[in-house]
Amino acid sequence: MHIGILGGTFDPLHFGHIRPAQTALKTLALDEIWLMPNHIPPHKDKTLVTTQDRLNMVRQTCQTLNHFTLCDLEAKRESPSYTVTSLKQLIHDYPEHTFYFLMGMDSFLSLPKWYQWKHLFTLCHLVICQRPNNPLTETDSIFPEYKKRLSTSIKPQQKSGLIYHVDVEAQPYSSTTIRQQIKQNMIDKSAMPTPVYHYIKAHHLYQ
């Protein structure tokens, strides 16, 4: 199968995560999207709720979405969640699948700072989910890789090495804003899947 991987802290999970992934799922004719919450994020401070709470919110949400599955690989690891390490493990566990790693353009622009970033192209395809106004220019250090690997071939025979550009609608949501709103007792139900909203309320998270 052709599997999209979306990693993150999901602190909490919201439609700014879900809707671009749904667009990639449809645009690239992927079979599934695996949401992969991390335990020890290498590029962020620690999360505000437990790993188990974040896993529960993602699991319950995936149960309500077609073609979405929880991947708890990184959540079980007691070390920083480097993408290269995770993809190596996924390929070992599921050699029959082709993996597409989803990211925003901001993450793609910072890719040269990632651990063993060039090795990613030997493990998966990259999918850049980009809102209007593409900030990538020829002066960016990652541009040569982008130009060389950019593809429009749906479900290619090769299992890694391509870059896909998927245009997505801008989503007015961020985990930081949602947490601030919850702290002020102004939680926005429209910003997140219903299971996440109910879980936050039931467990008094982010207060």
Helices and strands as residue ranges (DSSP letters): E 2-8, H 15-27, E 32-37, H 51-62, E 68-70, G 74-76, H 83-93, E 98-104, H 105-109, G 111-113, G 117-122, E 125-130, H 143-149, E 163-167, H 175-183, G 189-191, H 194-203
